Amino acid sequence: MRGVRHALRNFTAQAVMEHLRSQVEDAERPPELTENELRLVRFIRDDSFDWDAVASHERPPSPV
């Protein structure tokens, strides 16, 4: 079951990343982010979490 859960998490993360990217890269209009999307962005930007430590333990991409 871990394989299915892992694949869904990866798919969801990729989808969110692409959605946020499309919202902020469109120079024609301001981004339209939901409250949950804004909370996610704030969480990632918060300096209280060491994202460099997380990135240093990155796993190689798994074949889906």
PDBQT receptor file of N, H, CA, C and O in Angstrom, charges set to zero:
ATOM      1  N   MET A   1       0.820  -1.206   0.000  1.00  0.00    +0.000 N 
ATOM      2  CA  MET A   1       0.000   0.000   0.000  1.00  0.00    +0.000 C 
ATOM      3  C   MET A   1       0.863   1.269   0.000  1.00  0.00    +0.000 C 
ATOM      4  O   MET A   1       0.427   2.319  -0.472  1.00  0.00    +0.000 OA
ATOM      5  N   ARG A   2       2.079   1.167   0.528  1.00  0.00    +0.000 N 
ATOM      6  H   ARG A   2       2.433   0.314   0.912  1.00  0.00    +0.000 HD
ATOM      7  CA  ARG A   2       2.956   2.327   0.552  1.00  0.00    +0.000 C 
ATOM      8  C   ARG A   2       3.216   2.855  -0.851  1.00  0.00    +0.000 C 
ATOM      9  O   ARG A   2       3.323   4.066  -1.047  1.00  0.00    +0.000 OA
ATOM     10  N   GLY A   3       3.317   1.976  -1.812  1.00  0.00    +0.000 N 
ATOM     11  H   GLY A   3       3.230   0.993  -1.654  1.00  0.00    +0.000 HD
ATOM     12  CA  GLY A   3       3.580   2.406  -3.171  1.00  0.00    +0.000 C 
ATOM     13  C   GLY A   3       2.492   3.294  -3.733  1.00  0.00    +0.000 C 
ATOM     14  O   GLY A   3       2.783   4.298  -4.383  1.00  0.00    +0.000 OA
ATOM     15  N   VAL A   4       1.250   2.938  -3.494  1.00  0.00    +0.000 N 
ATOM     16  H   VAL A   4       1.014   2.122  -2.966  1.00  0.00    +0.000 HD
ATOM     17  CA  VAL A   4       0.123   3.737  -3.983  1.00  0.00    +0.000 C 
ATOM     18  C   VAL A   4       0.086   5.074  -3.264  1.00  0.00    +0.000 C 
ATOM     19  O   VAL A   4      -0.083   6.116  -3.897  1.00  0.00    +0.000 OA
ATOM     20  N   ARG A   5       0.242   5.054  -1.945  1.00  0.00    +0.000 N 
ATOM     21  H   ARG A   5       0.378   4.208  -1.431  1.00  0.00    +0.000 HD
ATOM     22  CA  ARG A   5       0.215   6.300  -1.173  1.00  0.00    +0.000 C 
ATOM     23  C   ARG A   5       1.359   7.218  -1.605  1.00  0.00    +0.000 C 
ATOM     24  O   ARG A   5       1.174   8.427  -1.750  1.00  0.00    +0.000 OA
ATOM     25  N   HIS A   6       2.517   6.646  -1.806  1.00  0.00    +0.000 N 
ATOM     26  H   HIS A   6       2.667   5.664  -1.689  1.00  0.00    +0.000 HD
ATOM     27  CA  HIS A   6       3.680   7.424  -2.229  1.00  0.00    +0.000 C 
ATOM     28  C   HIS A   6       3.439   8.041  -3.612  1.00  0.00    +0.000 C 
ATOM     29  O   HIS A   6       3.756   9.208  -3.840  1.00  0.00    +0.000 OA
ATOM     30  N   ALA A   7       2.887   7.264  -4.513  1.00  0.00    +0.000 N 
ATOM     31  H   ALA A   7       2.629   6.315  -4.327  1.00  0.00    +0.000 HD
ATOM     32  CA  ALA A   7       2.601   7.772  -5.862  1.00  0.00    +0.000 C 
ATOM     33  C   ALA A   7       1.576   8.904  -5.812  1.00  0.00    +0.000 C 
ATOM     34  O   ALA A   7       1.716   9.893  -6.532  1.00  0.00    +0.000 OA
ATOM     35  N   LEU A   8       0.558   8.774  -4.977  1.00  0.00    +0.000 N 
ATOM     36  H   LEU A   8       0.444   7.971  -4.392  1.00  0.00    +0.000 HD
ATOM     37  CA  LEU A   8      -0.450   9.833  -4.859  1.00  0.00    +0.000 C 
ATOM     38  C   LEU A   8       0.153  11.105  -4.259  1.00  0.00    +0.000 C 
ATOM     39  O   LEU A   8      -0.150  12.210  -4.707  1.00  0.00    +0.000 OA
ATOM     40  N   ARG A   9       0.994  10.947  -3.257  1.00  0.00    +0.000 N 
ATOM     41  H   ARG A   9       1.240  10.049  -2.893  1.00  0.00    +0.000 HD
ATOM     42  CA  ARG A   9       1.646  12.117  -2.663  1.00  0.00    +0.000 C 
ATOM     43  C   ARG A   9       2.524  12.823  -3.686  1.00  0.00    +0.000 C 
ATOM     44  O   ARG A   9       2.512  14.051  -3.778  1.00  0.00    +0.000 OA
ATOM     45  N   ASN A  10       3.279  12.056  -4.448  1.00  0.00    +0.000 N 
ATOM     46  H   ASN A  10       3.289  11.059  -4.373  1.00  0.00    +0.000 HD
ATOM     47  CA  ASN A  10       4.135  12.661  -5.474  1.00  0.00    +0.000 C 
ATOM     48  C   ASN A  10       3.307  13.364  -6.536  1.00  0.00    +0.000 C 
ATOM     49  O   ASN A  10       3.640  14.472  -6.958  1.00  0.00    +0.000 OA
ATOM     50  N   PHE A  11       2.227  12.722  -6.969  1.00  0.00    +0.000 N 
ATOM     51  H   PHE A  11       1.957  11.822  -6.627  1.00  0.00    +0.000 HD
ATOM     52  CA  PHE A  11       1.357  13.336  -7.977  1.00  0.00    +0.000 C 
ATOM     53  C   PHE A  11       0.762  14.632  -7.449  1.00  0.00    +0.000 C 
ATOM     54  O   PHE A  11       0.745  15.644  -8.151  1.00  0.00    +0.000 OA
ATOM     55  N   THR A  12       0.273  14.603  -6.207  1.00  0.00    +0.000 N 
ATOM     56  H   THR A  12       0.287  13.782  -5.637  1.00  0.00    +0.000 HD
ATOM     57  CA  THR A  12      -0.341  15.783  -5.609  1.00  0.00    +0.000 C 
ATOM     58  C   THR A  12       0.679  16.916  -5.471  1.00  0.00    +0.000 C 
ATOM     59  O   THR A  12       0.382  18.066  -5.793  1.00  0.00    +0.000 OA
ATOM     60  N   ALA A  13       1.868  16.588  -4.995  1.00  0.00    +0.000 N 
ATOM     61  H   ALA A  13       2.109  15.654  -4.733  1.00  0.00    +0.000 HD
ATOM     62  CA  ALA A  13       2.901  17.610  -4.837  1.00  0.00    +0.000 C 
ATOM     63  C   ALA A  13       3.254  18.235  -6.181  1.00  0.00    +0.000 C 
ATOM     64  O   ALA A  13       3.400  19.452  -6.288  1.00  0.00    +0.000 OA
ATOM     65  N   GLN A  14       3.389  17.403  -7.198  1.00  0.00    +0.000 N 
ATOM     66  H   GLN A  14       3.271  16.414  -7.111  1.00  0.00    +0.000 HD
ATOM     67  CA  GLN A  14       3.712  17.906  -8.540  1.00  0.00    +0.000 C 
ATOM     68  C   GLN A  14       2.584  18.793  -9.075  1.00  0.00    +0.000 C 
ATOM     69  O   GLN A  14       2.840  19.842  -9.666  1.00  0.00    +0.000 OA
ATOM     70  N   ALA A  15       1.350  18.372  -8.866  1.00  0.00    +0.000 N 
ATOM     71  H   ALA A  15       1.142  17.520  -8.386  1.00  0.00    +0.000 HD
ATOM     72  CA  ALA A  15       0.205  19.149  -9.344  1.00  0.00    +0.000 C 
ATOM     73  C   ALA A  15       0.129  20.501  -8.642  1.00  0.00    +0.000 C 
ATOM     74  O   ALA A  15      -0.127  21.519  -9.287  1.00  0.00    +0.000 OA
ATOM     75  N   VAL A  16       0.347  20.521  -7.338  1.00  0.00    +0.000 N 
ATOM     76  H   VAL A  16       0.554  19.695  -6.814  1.00  0.00    +0.000 HD
ATOM     77  CA  VAL A  16       0.314  21.778  -6.589  1.00  0.00    +0.000 C 
ATOM     78  C   VAL A  16       1.438  22.694  -7.055  1.00  0.00    +0.000 C 
ATOM     79  O   VAL A  16       1.225  23.888  -7.269  1.00  0.00    +0.000 OA
ATOM     80  N   MET A  17       2.635  22.132  -7.211  1.00  0.00    +0.000 N 
ATOM     81  H   MET A  17       2.808  21.163  -7.037  1.00  0.00    +0.000 HD
ATOM     82  CA  MET A  17       3.771  22.922  -7.662  1.00  0.00    +0.000 C 
ATOM     83  C   MET A  17       3.490  23.557  -9.029  1.00  0.00    +0.000 C 
ATOM     84  O   MET A  17       3.739  24.747  -9.225  1.00  0.00    +0.000 OA
ATOM     85  N   GLU A  18       2.979  22.777  -9.955  1.00  0.00    +0.000 N 
ATOM     86  H   GLU A  18       2.777  21.810  -9.795  1.00  0.00    +0.000 HD
ATOM     87  CA  GLU A  18       2.692  23.300 -11.296  1.00  0.00    +0.000 C 
ATOM     88  C   GLU A  18       1.576  24.337 -11.260  1.00  0.00    +0.000 C 
ATOM     89  O   GLU A  18       1.635  25.330 -11.984  1.00  0.00    +0.000 OA
ATOM     90  N   HIS A  19       0.564  24.119 -10.429  1.00  0.00    +0.000 N 
ATOM     91  H   HIS A  19       0.516  23.311  -9.841  1.00  0.00    +0.000 HD
ATOM     92  CA  HIS A  19      -0.530  25.083 -10.320  1.00  0.00    +0.000 C 
ATOM     93  C   HIS A  19      -0.018  26.410  -9.763  1.00  0.00    +0.000 C 
ATOM     94  O   HIS A  19      -0.323  27.473 -10.302  1.00  0.00    +0.000 OA
ATOM     95  N   LEU A  20       0.761  26.345  -8.680  1.00  0.00    +0.000 N 
ATOM     96  H   LEU A  20       1.009  25.481  -8.242  1.00  0.00    +0.000 HD
ATOM     97  CA  LEU A  20       1.292  27.580  -8.102  1.00  0.00    +0.000 C 
ATOM     98  C   LEU A  20       2.216  28.289  -9.086  1.00  0.00    +0.000 C 
ATOM     99  O   LEU A  20       2.174  29.513  -9.216  1.00  0.00    +0.000 OA
ATOM    100  N   ARG A  21       3.041  27.524  -9.771  1.00  0.00    +0.000 N 
ATOM    101  H   ARG A  21       3.075  26.530  -9.666  1.00  0.00    +0.000 HD
ATOM    102  CA  ARG A  21       3.934  28.126 -10.767  1.00  0.00    +0.000 C 
ATOM    103  C   ARG A  21       3.124  28.841 -11.850  1.00  0.00    +0.000 C 
ATOM    104  O   ARG A  21       3.458  29.963 -12.233  1.00  0.00    +0.000 OA
ATOM    105  N   SER A  22       2.081  28.211 -12.337  1.00  0.00    +0.000 N 
ATOM    106  H   SER A  22       1.810  27.300 -12.026  1.00  0.00    +0.000 HD
ATOM    107  CA  SER A  22       1.283  28.831 -13.394  1.00  0.00    +0.000 C 
ATOM    108  C   SER A  22       0.600  30.102 -12.897  1.00  0.00    +0.000 C 
ATOM    109  O   SER A  22       0.406  31.044 -13.665  1.00  0.00    +0.000 OA
ATOM    110  N   GLN A  23       0.238  30.132 -11.622  1.00  0.00    +0.000 N 
ATOM    111  H   GLN A  23       0.396  29.366 -10.998  1.00  0.00    +0.000 HD
ATOM    112  CA  GLN A  23      -0.416  31.312 -11.066  1.00  0.00    +0.000 C 
ATOM    113  C   GLN A  23       0.550  32.493 -10.951  1.00  0.00    +0.000 C 
ATOM    114  O   GLN A  23       0.177  33.629 -11.245  1.00  0.00    +0.000 OA
ATOM    115  N   VAL A  24       1.767  32.236 -10.533  1.00  0.00    +0.000 N 
ATOM    116  H   VAL A  24       2.071  31.313 -10.294  1.00  0.00    +0.000 HD
ATOM    117  CA  VAL A  24       2.693  33.352 -10.293  1.00  0.00    +0.000 C 
ATOM    118  C   VAL A  24       3.488  33.740 -11.532  1.00  0.00    +0.000 C 
ATOM    119  O   VAL A  24       3.994  34.860 -11.602  1.00  0.00    +0.000 OA
ATOM    120  N   GLU A  25       3.611  32.855 -12.504  1.00  0.00    +0.000 N 
ATOM    121  H   GLU A  25       3.199  31.945 -12.448  1.00  0.00    +0.000 HD
ATOM    122  CA  GLU A  25       4.388  33.183 -13.705  1.00  0.00    +0.000 C 
ATOM    123  C   GLU A  25       3.572  33.916 -14.763  1.00  0.00    +0.000 C 
ATOM    124  O   GLU A  25       4.145  34.470 -15.701  1.00  0.00    +0.000 OA
ATOM    125  N   ASP A  26       2.259  33.931 -14.634  1.00  0.00    +0.000 N 
ATOM    126  H   ASP A  26       1.793  33.481 -13.872  1.00  0.00    +0.000 HD
ATOM    127  CA  ASP A  26       1.412  34.609 -15.613  1.00  0.00    +0.000 C 
ATOM    128  C   ASP A  26       1.465  36.112 -15.347  1.00  0.00    +0.000 C 
ATOM    129  O   ASP A  26       0.809  36.610 -14.432  1.00  0.00    +0.000 OA
ATOM    130  N   ALA A  27       2.243  36.823 -16.144  1.00  0.00    +0.000 N 
ATOM    131  H   ALA A  27       2.776  36.418 -16.887  1.00  0.00    +0.000 HD
ATOM    132  CA  ALA A  27       2.424  38.262 -15.936  1.00  0.00    +0.000 C 
ATOM    133  C   ALA A  27       1.211  39.083 -16.365  1.00  0.00    +0.000 C 
ATOM    134  O   ALA A  27       1.110  40.265 -16.037  1.00  0.00    +0.000 OA
ATOM    135  N   GLU A  28       0.299  38.462 -17.092  1.00  0.00    +0.000 N 
ATOM    136  H   GLU A  28       0.381  37.502 -17.359  1.00  0.00    +0.000 HD
ATOM    137  CA  GLU A  28      -0.877  39.182 -17.588  1.00  0.00    +0.000 C 
ATOM    138  C   GLU A  28      -1.891  39.492 -16.494  1.00  0.00    +0.000 C 
ATOM    139  O   GLU A  28      -2.670  40.436 -16.619  1.00  0.00    +0.000 OA
ATOM    140  N   ARG A  29      -1.886  38.700 -15.419  1.00  0.00    +0.000 N 
ATOM    141  H   ARG A  29      -1.253  37.933 -15.317  1.00  0.00    +0.000 HD
ATOM    142  CA  ARG A  29      -2.871  38.912 -14.356  1.00  0.00    +0.000 C 
ATOM    143  C   ARG A  29      -2.261  38.548 -13.007  1.00  0.00    +0.000 C 
ATOM    144  O   ARG A  29      -1.306  37.774 -12.943  1.00  0.00    +0.000 OA
ATOM    145  N   PRO A  30      -2.809  39.102 -11.938  1.00  0.00    +0.000 N 
ATOM    146  CA  PRO A  30      -2.291  38.765 -10.615  1.00  0.00    +0.000 C 
ATOM    147  C   PRO A  30      -2.658  37.324 -10.242  1.00  0.00    +0.000 C 
ATOM    148  O   PRO A  30      -3.660  36.801 -10.729  1.00  0.00    +0.000 OA
ATOM    149  N   PRO A  31      -1.868  36.680  -9.392  1.00  0.00    +0.000 N 
ATOM    150  CA  PRO A  31      -2.183  35.306  -8.995  1.00  0.00    +0.000 C 
ATOM    151  C   PRO A  31      -3.503  35.245  -8.225  1.00  0.00    +0.000 C 
ATOM    152  O   PRO A  31      -3.814  36.128  -7.425  1.00  0.00    +0.000 OA
ATOM    153  N   GLU A  32      -4.257  34.204  -8.477  1.00  0.00    +0.000 N 
ATOM    154  H   GLU A  32      -4.005  33.486  -9.126  1.00  0.00    +0.000 HD
ATOM    155  CA  GLU A  32      -5.514  33.975  -7.759  1.00  0.00    +0.000 C 
ATOM    156  C   GLU A  32      -5.336  32.732  -6.905  1.00  0.00    +0.000 C 
ATOM    157  O   GLU A  32      -5.669  31.623  -7.323  1.00  0.00    +0.000 OA
ATOM    158  N   LEU A  33      -4.801  32.931  -5.691  1.00  0.00    +0.000 N 
ATOM    159  H   LEU A  33      -4.531  33.832  -5.352  1.00  0.00    +0.000 HD
ATOM    160  CA  LEU A  33      -4.539  31.810  -4.812  1.00  0.00    +0.000 C 
ATOM    161  C   LEU A  33      -5.645  31.682  -3.771  1.00  0.00    +0.000 C 
ATOM    162  O   LEU A  33      -6.175  32.676  -3.274  1.00  0.00    +0.000 OA
ATOM    163  N   THR A  34      -5.976  30.449  -3.457  1.00  0.00    +0.000 N 
ATOM    164  H   THR A  34      -5.545  29.641  -3.860  1.00  0.00    +0.000 HD
ATOM    165  CA  THR A  34      -6.965  30.204  -2.409  1.00  0.00    +0.000 C 
ATOM    166  C   THR A  34      -6.302  30.425  -1.051  1.00  0.00    +0.000 C 
ATOM    167  O   THR A  34      -5.081  30.552  -0.960  1.00  0.00    +0.000 OA
ATOM    168  N   GLU A  35      -7.110  30.468  -0.012  1.00  0.00    +0.000 N 
ATOM    169  H   GLU A  35      -8.102  30.365  -0.087  1.00  0.00    +0.000 HD
ATOM    170  CA  GLU A  35      -6.569  30.645   1.334  1.00  0.00    +0.000 C 
ATOM    171  C   GLU A  35      -5.609  29.511   1.698  1.00  0.00    +0.000 C 
ATOM    172  O   GLU A  35      -4.574  29.757   2.318  1.00  0.00    +0.000 OA
ATOM    173  N   ASN A  36      -5.940  28.274   1.322  1.00  0.00    +0.000 N 
ATOM    174  H   ASN A  36      -6.781  28.074   0.819  1.00  0.00    +0.000 HD
ATOM    175  CA  ASN A  36      -5.049  27.148   1.613  1.00  0.00    +0.000 C 
ATOM    176  C   ASN A  36      -3.740  27.234   0.835  1.00  0.00    +0.000 C 
ATOM    177  O   ASN A  36      -2.684  26.872   1.352  1.00  0.00    +0.000 OA
ATOM    178  N   GLU A  37      -3.806  27.709  -0.395  1.00  0.00    +0.000 N 
ATOM    179  H   GLU A  37      -4.664  28.004  -0.816  1.00  0.00    +0.000 HD
ATOM    180  CA  GLU A  37      -2.581  27.893  -1.182  1.00  0.00    +0.000 C 
ATOM    181  C   GLU A  37      -1.699  28.968  -0.557  1.00  0.00    +0.000 C 
ATOM    182  O   GLU A  37      -0.477  28.829  -0.509  1.00  0.00    +0.000 OA
ATOM    183  N   LEU A  38      -2.323  30.034  -0.082  1.00  0.00    +0.000 N 
ATOM    184  H   LEU A  38      -3.316  30.147  -0.120  1.00  0.00    +0.000 HD
ATOM    185  CA  LEU A  38      -1.566  31.087   0.588  1.00  0.00    +0.000 C 
ATOM    186  C   LEU A  38      -0.942  30.564   1.879  1.00  0.00    +0.000 C 
ATOM    187  O   LEU A  38       0.196  30.911   2.197  1.00  0.00    +0.000 OA
ATOM    188  N   ARG A  39      -1.665  29.741   2.620  1.00  0.00    +0.000 N 
ATOM    189  H   ARG A  39      -2.589  29.459   2.362  1.00  0.00    +0.000 HD
ATOM    190  CA  ARG A  39      -1.112  29.150   3.840  1.00  0.00    +0.000 C 
ATOM    191  C   ARG A  39       0.091  28.273   3.513  1.00  0.00    +0.000 C 
ATOM    192  O   ARG A  39       1.077  28.278   4.250  1.00  0.00    +0.000 OA
ATOM    193  N   LEU A  40       0.022  27.528   2.429  1.00  0.00    +0.000 N 
ATOM    194  H   LEU A  40      -0.779  27.524   1.830  1.00  0.00    +0.000 HD
ATOM    195  CA  LEU A  40       1.142  26.690   2.016  1.00  0.00    +0.000 C 
ATOM    196  C   LEU A  40       2.361  27.538   1.660  1.00  0.00    +0.000 C 
ATOM    197  O   LEU A  40       3.479  27.222   2.069  1.00  0.00    +0.000 OA
ATOM    198  N   VAL A  41       2.153  28.601   0.909  1.00  0.00    +0.000 N 
ATOM    199  H   VAL A  41       1.246  28.857   0.577  1.00  0.00    +0.000 HD
ATOM    200  CA  VAL A  41       3.251  29.485   0.533  1.00  0.00    +0.000 C 
ATOM    201  C   VAL A  41       3.869  30.114   1.775  1.00  0.00    +0.000 C 
ATOM    202  O   VAL A  41       5.093  30.198   1.886  1.00  0.00    +0.000 OA
ATOM    203  N   ARG A  42       3.026  30.558   2.713  1.00  0.00    +0.000 N 
ATOM    204  H   ARG A  42       2.033  30.490   2.623  1.00  0.00    +0.000 HD
ATOM    205  CA  ARG A  42       3.555  31.157   3.942  1.00  0.00    +0.000 C 
ATOM    206  C   ARG A  42       4.347  30.138   4.747  1.00  0.00    +0.000 C 
ATOM    207  O   ARG A  42       5.388  30.475   5.312  1.00  0.00    +0.000 OA
ATOM    208  N   PHE A  43       3.877  28.909   4.809  1.00  0.00    +0.000 N 
ATOM    209  H   PHE A  43       3.031  28.636   4.351  1.00  0.00    +0.000 HD
ATOM    210  CA  PHE A  43       4.574  27.861   5.541  1.00  0.00    +0.000 C 
ATOM    211  C   PHE A  43       5.955  27.605   4.943  1.00  0.00    +0.000 C 
ATOM    212  O   PHE A  43       6.939  27.457   5.667  1.00  0.00    +0.000 OA
ATOM    213  N   ILE A  44       6.013  27.555   3.626  1.00  0.00    +0.000 N 
ATOM    214  H   ILE A  44       5.214  27.675   3.037  1.00  0.00    +0.000 HD
ATOM    215  CA  ILE A  44       7.289  27.302   2.954  1.00  0.00    +0.000 C 
ATOM    216  C   ILE A  44       8.246  28.475   3.145  1.00  0.00    +0.000 C 
ATOM    217  O   ILE A  44       9.450  28.272   3.302  1.00  0.00    +0.000 OA
ATOM    218  N   ARG A  45       7.732  29.670   3.133  1.00  0.00    +0.000 N 
ATOM    219  H   ARG A  45       6.754  29.835   3.005  1.00  0.00    +0.000 HD
ATOM    220  CA  ARG A  45       8.587  30.855   3.266  1.00  0.00    +0.000 C 
ATOM    221  C   ARG A  45       8.994  31.133   4.700  1.00  0.00    +0.000 C 
ATOM    222  O   ARG A  45       9.919  31.910   4.933  1.00  0.00    +0.000 OA
ATOM    223  N   ASP A  46       8.329  30.521   5.662  1.00  0.00    +0.000 N 
ATOM    224  H   ASP A  46       7.577  29.890   5.472  1.00  0.00    +0.000 HD
ATOM    225  CA  ASP A  46       8.612  30.756   7.076  1.00  0.00    +0.000 C 
ATOM    226  C   ASP A  46      10.046  30.347   7.395  1.00  0.00    +0.000 C 
ATOM    227  O   ASP A  46      10.462  29.233   7.076  1.00  0.00    +0.000 OA
ATOM    228  N   ASP A  47      10.787  31.231   8.012  1.00  0.00    +0.000 N 
ATOM    229  H   ASP A  47      10.449  32.136   8.271  1.00  0.00    +0.000 HD
ATOM    230  CA  ASP A  47      12.195  30.974   8.310  1.00  0.00    +0.000 C 
ATOM    231  C   ASP A  47      12.407  30.036   9.488  1.00  0.00    +0.000 C 
ATOM    232  O   ASP A  47      13.550  29.695   9.792  1.00  0.00    +0.000 OA
ATOM    233  N   SER A  48      11.347  29.609  10.158  1.00  0.00    +0.000 N 
ATOM    234  H   SER A  48      10.419  29.886   9.911  1.00  0.00    +0.000 HD
ATOM    235  CA  SER A  48      11.522  28.769  11.340  1.00  0.00    +0.000 C 
ATOM    236  C   SER A  48      11.768  27.300  10.990  1.00  0.00    +0.000 C 
ATOM    237  O   SER A  48      12.004  26.485  11.881  1.00  0.00    +0.000 OA
ATOM    238  N   PHE A  49      11.717  26.961   9.717  1.00  0.00    +0.000 N 
ATOM    239  H   PHE A  49      11.526  27.623   8.993  1.00  0.00    +0.000 HD
ATOM    240  CA  PHE A  49      11.919  25.574   9.302  1.00  0.00    +0.000 C 
ATOM    241  C   PHE A  49      13.153  25.503   8.418  1.00  0.00    +0.000 C 
ATOM    242  O   PHE A  49      13.329  26.338   7.531  1.00  0.00    +0.000 OA
ATOM    243  N   ASP A  50      13.996  24.530   8.646  1.00  0.00    +0.000 N 
ATOM    244  H   ASP A  50      13.854  23.852   9.366  1.00  0.00    +0.000 HD
ATOM    245  CA  ASP A  50      15.258  24.408   7.912  1.00  0.00    +0.000 C 
ATOM    246  C   ASP A  50      15.047  23.584   6.629  1.00  0.00    +0.000 C 
ATOM    247  O   ASP A  50      15.250  22.370   6.622  1.00  0.00    +0.000 OA
ATOM    248  N   TRP A  51      14.642  24.254   5.561  1.00  0.00    +0.000 N 
ATOM    249  H   TRP A  51      14.476  25.240   5.567  1.00  0.00    +0.000 HD
ATOM    250  CA  TRP A  51      14.388  23.559   4.300  1.00  0.00    +0.000 C 
ATOM    251  C   TRP A  51      15.669  23.037   3.670  1.00  0.00    +0.000 C 
ATOM    252  O   TRP A  51      15.627  22.059   2.923  1.00  0.00    +0.000 OA
ATOM    253  N   ASP A  52      16.809  23.664   3.952  1.00  0.00    +0.000 N 
ATOM    254  H   ASP A  52      16.843  24.458   4.558  1.00  0.00    +0.000 HD
ATOM    255  CA  ASP A  52      18.075  23.171   3.414  1.00  0.00    +0.000 C 
ATOM    256  C   ASP A  52      18.394  21.785   3.951  1.00  0.00    +0.000 C 
ATOM    257  O   ASP A  52      18.922  20.940   3.229  1.00  0.00    +0.000 OA
ATOM    258  N   ALA A  53      18.075  21.554   5.214  1.00  0.00    +0.000 N 
ATOM    259  H   ALA A  53      17.646  22.240   5.800  1.00  0.00    +0.000 HD
ATOM    260  CA  ALA A  53      18.309  20.231   5.808  1.00  0.00    +0.000 C 
ATOM    261  C   ALA A  53      17.425  19.184   5.140  1.00  0.00    +0.000 C 
ATOM    262  O   ALA A  53      17.861  18.057   4.903  1.00  0.00    +0.000 OA
ATOM    263  N   VAL A  54      16.196  19.552   4.840  1.00  0.00    +0.000 N 
ATOM    264  H   VAL A  54      15.841  20.467   5.033  1.00  0.00    +0.000 HD
ATOM    265  CA  VAL A  54      15.281  18.624   4.168  1.00  0.00    +0.000 C 
ATOM    266  C   VAL A  54      15.795  18.325   2.765  1.00  0.00    +0.000 C 
ATOM    267  O   VAL A  54      15.827  17.169   2.343  1.00  0.00    +0.000 OA
ATOM    268  N   ALA A  55      16.193  19.359   2.052  1.00  0.00    +0.000 N 
ATOM    269  H   ALA A  55      16.167  20.298   2.394  1.00  0.00    +0.000 HD
ATOM    270  CA  ALA A  55      16.664  19.171   0.674  1.00  0.00    +0.000 C 
ATOM    271  C   ALA A  55      17.934  18.351   0.618  1.00  0.00    +0.000 C 
ATOM    272  O   ALA A  55      18.179  17.666  -0.374  1.00  0.00    +0.000 OA
ATOM    273  N   SER A  56      18.758  18.405   1.672  1.00  0.00    +0.000 N 
ATOM    274  H   SER A  56      18.559  18.961   2.479  1.00  0.00    +0.000 HD
ATOM    275  CA  SER A  56      19.992  17.643   1.650  1.00  0.00    +0.000 C 
ATOM    276  C   SER A  56      19.741  16.147   1.803  1.00  0.00    +0.000 C 
ATOM    277  O   SER A  56      20.621  15.339   1.506  1.00  0.00    +0.000 OA
ATOM    278  N   HIS A  57      18.558  15.773   2.262  1.00  0.00    +0.000 N 
ATOM    279  H   HIS A  57      17.843  16.430   2.504  1.00  0.00    +0.000 HD
ATOM    280  CA  HIS A  57      18.185  14.369   2.423  1.00  0.00    +0.000 C 
ATOM    281  C   HIS A  57      17.241  13.920   1.312  1.00  0.00    +0.000 C 
ATOM    282  O   HIS A  57      16.490  12.959   1.480  1.00  0.00    +0.000 OA
ATOM    283  N   GLU A  58      17.280  14.605   0.199  1.00  0.00    +0.000 N 
ATOM    284  H   GLU A  58      17.890  15.385   0.063  1.00  0.00    +0.000 HD
ATOM    285  CA  GLU A  58      16.391  14.314  -0.923  1.00  0.00    +0.000 C 
ATOM    286  C   GLU A  58      16.608  12.902  -1.438  1.00  0.00    +0.000 C 
ATOM    287  O   GLU A  58      17.741  12.439  -1.572  1.00  0.00    +0.000 OA
ATOM    288  N   ARG A  59      15.519  12.237  -1.720  1.00  0.00    +0.000 N 
ATOM    289  H   ARG A  59      14.599  12.613  -1.611  1.00  0.00    +0.000 HD
ATOM    290  CA  ARG A  59      15.580  10.897  -2.295  1.00  0.00    +0.000 C 
ATOM    291  C   ARG A  59      15.592  11.002  -3.811  1.00  0.00    +0.000 C 
ATOM    292  O   ARG A  59      15.044  11.949  -4.374  1.00  0.00    +0.000 OA
ATOM    293  N   PRO A  60      16.211  10.039  -4.473  1.00  0.00    +0.000 N 
ATOM    294  CA  PRO A  60      16.134  10.054  -5.937  1.00  0.00    +0.000 C 
ATOM    295  C   PRO A  60      14.695   9.812  -6.378  1.00  0.00    +0.000 C 
ATOM    296  O   PRO A  60      13.950   9.127  -5.677  1.00  0.00    +0.000 OA
ATOM    297  N   PRO A  61      14.289  10.352  -7.510  1.00  0.00    +0.000 N 
ATOM    298  CA  PRO A  61      12.910  10.153  -7.983  1.00  0.00    +0.000 C 
ATOM    299  C   PRO A  61      12.610   8.687  -8.184  1.00  0.00    +0.000 C 
ATOM    300  O   PRO A  61      13.425   7.927  -8.707  1.00  0.00    +0.000 OA
ATOM    301  N   SER A  62      11.417   8.306  -7.755  1.00  0.00    +0.000 N 
ATOM    302  H   SER A  62      10.754   8.924  -7.330  1.00  0.00    +0.000 HD
ATOM    303  CA  SER A  62      11.023   6.904  -7.913  1.00  0.00    +0.000 C 
ATOM    304  C   SER A  62      10.277   6.733  -9.227  1.00  0.00    +0.000 C 
ATOM    305  O   SER A  62       9.548   7.637  -9.635  1.00  0.00    +0.000 OA
ATOM    306  N   PRO A  63      10.436   5.619  -9.890  1.00  0.00    +0.000 N 
ATOM    307  CA  PRO A  63       9.677   5.382 -11.125  1.00  0.00    +0.000 C 
ATOM    308  C   PRO A  63       8.210   5.162 -10.793  1.00  0.00    +0.000 C 
ATOM    309  O   PRO A  63       7.869   4.310  -9.973  1.00  0.00    +0.000 OA
ATOM    310  N   VAL A  64       7.349   5.935 -11.435  1.00  0.00    +0.000 N 
ATOM    311  H   VAL A  64       7.626   6.628 -12.102  1.00  0.00    +0.000 HD
ATOM    312  CA  VAL A  64       5.904   5.830 -11.155  1.00  0.00    +0.000 C 
ATOM    313  C   VAL A  64       5.218   5.127 -12.281  1.00  0.00    +0.000 C 
ATOM    314  O   VAL A  64       4.002   4.937 -12.241  1.00  0.00    +0.000 OA
TER     315      VAL A  64
